[in-house]
């Protein structure tokens, strides 16, 4: 439960680490995230969560949900504490081939004045943004940082969930085929058991197209739009690499 409001939960999937850190039961914890499971519990429990870049921290020993998206990262009561933990758990690790050598330069005493902080103006002016979010944006200017409006293409990002569902279905294939998935408590339409079952019927063509769309997004967000184009992708209605 949320240690600050016991009537509410702590979100997921790293609800336990978030609640333990928020309640002061531990100095820090290791959270796991595929699509928000470090960030969301940290926000709910009022702690600092650091979601590392994919490949910085080896995932050896952790349960797999999605090989190409799973990440492990620290949850603590301050930014400085998360960096100390991150330095200790960073890779590489030969047992996780996705982990790579990385360097981490962080100066807790550095002046924040002049730092550029990007934000989406449309998100801040309407739901689900709250007064707390808007106050945080105002604090950016108060501290001497520079708020910068940013934008991302209006593309169907939800279609990328197909990659998550396909990989999760593969990771839990044995659980599904032996019907042990039937023993899990939550069996509502959008719960993981039904996602595992439904993933058996995903099209390989759709999975390839989703992966191509992901590569296109990577190039776009790096600021280097691809110059060569090929076939029309029905997921986003435009031509993708």
N, C-alpha and C positions, 0 to 999 in steps of 0.2 A: 504494500500500500504506500501511498504518498506520505512520507513522514511529516509533512507540513499540514496535510489535510487527510485524515484517515478515511474519510468517506469516499475518497477518490483513489484510483490506481496510479501507478507510476509510469504508465505507457509500456512499451516493449521494444525489442525483446530483452534489453538489458535492464529490466525493471529492478531486479534484485541488486545489482551493483549500484544503480542510481539511488535507490532507497537507502542502502547501507551507508553510502558516502554522505548523503544528505542528512541522515540521522546521526552522523558522527561515530558510527560503529567501527569504521575502518578509515585509515588515512587516504587510501585510494583503492580503486578497483579496476579490473580489466573488463571492458565491455566488448561485445561483438556487434557488428553492424553489416547489414546487406543494403538496406535502403532507408536508414534513419534510426536504427536501433541504439545508437550511442547518443545522437543528437536529441532525440525526442525525450527519453527518460531524464537526460541532463537538464533539459528545459523544465520539465515537470517538477523535478526535485531540487531545482535551484543550485545545481553544481556545474562544474566546468567539464565538458566532454570534448575530447580531441579526436576527431575522426581522421586518421592518417591517410595519406595518399596510398592507393592500392599498391602493394608490393613493398612498402617500407617496413612493415611489421610481419614476420612470419606467423602463420596460423596453425603451426604444428600443435596437434592435440585438441584443437577446437572442432566442434561439430560442423560439418559442411552443410550449407544450404545452397549456395550458388558459387561455384569455383571462381568465376570471373568477376564477382562483386563482393565477396565476403572480406571483411577487414576486422582487425582487432585494434583497440585503442584505449588509452587511459581515461578514467573518470576520477576527478579529484575536486578539492574545494577551492583551488586557485589555478590560474594559467601556469604559474611557475611550477606547481607540483606536477601538472600533466606533462610538462616538458621534461622534468627529471625522470619520470616513469618512461616516457617515450624513448629517451636516450638509452634506457636500460633494456628495452624490449625490441629495439630496432634490429633488422636483419643484417646480413642474409642468414638463412638457415637452409642447409642442404636438404632437409626433409620437406621444405615447401619451395618448389621450383619457381614460384611466382615472386618470391622475396629477393630483393636485390640490394647491393650496397648503397648506402645513402648518407649524406652529410646533413647535419642540423645546426644551423647558426642561429642562436637566440640570445639576446641581451635584455634581461629583465629591467635594466636601468636605462635603456635607450629612451630618448624623448619621442613622444608620439606626435608632436606637432609636425604638420606637413604631410602626414600619412593620408593617402587617399582611401576612402571607404565607399565601396560601391553599394548601391541599393536600387531596388525596382520601384519607381515612383507610383506605378499603378497598384502595387501590392500595399504600399504604405497608406494609400488614400481610401482604401475600402477593405471590407472583410476579406480574409480573416485577421488582418492586422488589428492590434489593440492599442489602447492608450499607452501601455507599457512599451510596445514596439516604437511608437512615435516619440516617446520620451527618450528612448535609447538613441534614436536618430538625432534628436536635438542635442543630446549629450556629446555626440561626436563633434559637433561644431564648438560646443563649450570647451572641450578639451584641446581645441586647436587643430583637430583633424579636418580634412576636406571631404564633405559628402559629394559623391559623384553619381549622377544618374546613369544607370546602365540598362540595357535591354537585351533580351534573347529572342531568337526567332519564334514565331507562334507556330510551333510544330507539335505533332501528336506524341509527346514524350511518354504518355501512358502505354503506347504500343510497345515500348521497350520491356515492359513487364513480361512479355512473352519469353524473353531470354531467361528471366528469373524463374518462371514457372517450369520451363523445359529443364533447366539445370537442377532445380529442386526435385522435380519428378525423377530425374536420373539418380540423384543422391539418395532418395528414399524409395528406390524401386523395390528393394527387397521387402521393405515394410509394407508396401502396397500390394505386391503380388502374393504375399503370404497372408494377407487380410488382417495383419496385426494393426494396420491403420484404423481398423474398425474399433479398436479398443481406446483410441484417443477420445478425450471428453467432448471437445467441440466438434460437432458434425453438421453445423449450419452451412448453407451454400458457399459462403466465402471463406470458410475456415481451411486451414492447411490440408486436412485429410481429403477434402474434395478437390483442392488444387492438385494434389498428387495424383488423384484418380483421373481428373480431366486432362492432365498433361500427357497422358498416354495417347490422346487423340490429336495432339498438336501436329500441324503439317510441317514437314522438314523444309519445304519451300518457304513458309512463313518465317521459320526460325532463321534461315539464311538471309531473308530480306530484312528482318529486324537487326541482325548483326551488321549488315551493310549500312543500315540507317544509323547505327551506333557509331560506326567509323566516320560517317559523314558529319555527325555531331562533333566528334573529336576534332576534326579538321576545322569546322566552323568556329568552335570555341577557342581554338588556338590562333584564330585570326588569319588563317590561310585557306580560303575557300578553294576547293578543287576546281581546276580549270577544265579537266576532262570529265565528260559525263557519259553515262551509258543508258541502261534501261529505266523505264518509268516504274517507280515503286508505288504500289497501291496503298501502302501504309501512310505515306505523307503526301501523296499526290504530286510529287515533283520528281525530277530525275536525280538519282543517287549514284555514287560510285559503286 
